């Protein structure tokens, strides 16, 4: 799978699982930004057909997903979505998605530290 990464990463090659996760994060960000914009003009946000949270968290190694994980994820998603003025800007979207991916990885390590 070929995934657009921020130019700052050069020609970095990602494992397939990471590339898929980034692809889903980009789709989730674009969908959430669109839904937020539609809500501002009066449309029902419940009509949003995409919700990749469970899949993204699973691919990121979350062993369980209690409500507080989804709450954290939703807050982070909104935070990163607010940084996108134009979700159609591929370079900016790739950069924001990569930062979000990094935060998801950090949260996963914080919640499930490897025991040695």
Steps between C-alpha positions, in 0.01 A plus 500: 500500500634840402423778748578870468727609783606853593784621277716537812520120524654465157469152355443322831354151455236401755388151596166405341315517833624856565417607143147361532454672836616832353265457205207446737603796718504725194152379402377548857642854515346600166163354597500664843596840357223474242247391762602790728461747214158361410392518865594870509250569221222298656532141383467207740851372591354156566483440126875442480548152352866450594636404839836332487587544869473131591703389199767769547537419871515127426767546233691721745519222757239602755431178690165623625286798424303616803296819474784721621713388202225606260458827691875566470495407131205727424663796678826442313314465169326833556830663600672389181198576284500858630850538354371436148363812334463310174479120530553486123858629544680168458835611645344654812267203542794258478697699758209525746412132453861401569505708821170344609643155425797581722274608785295181466821297522611691810163447668510130418847469659385700803197277556668169417868521593702198401603295800849360496 
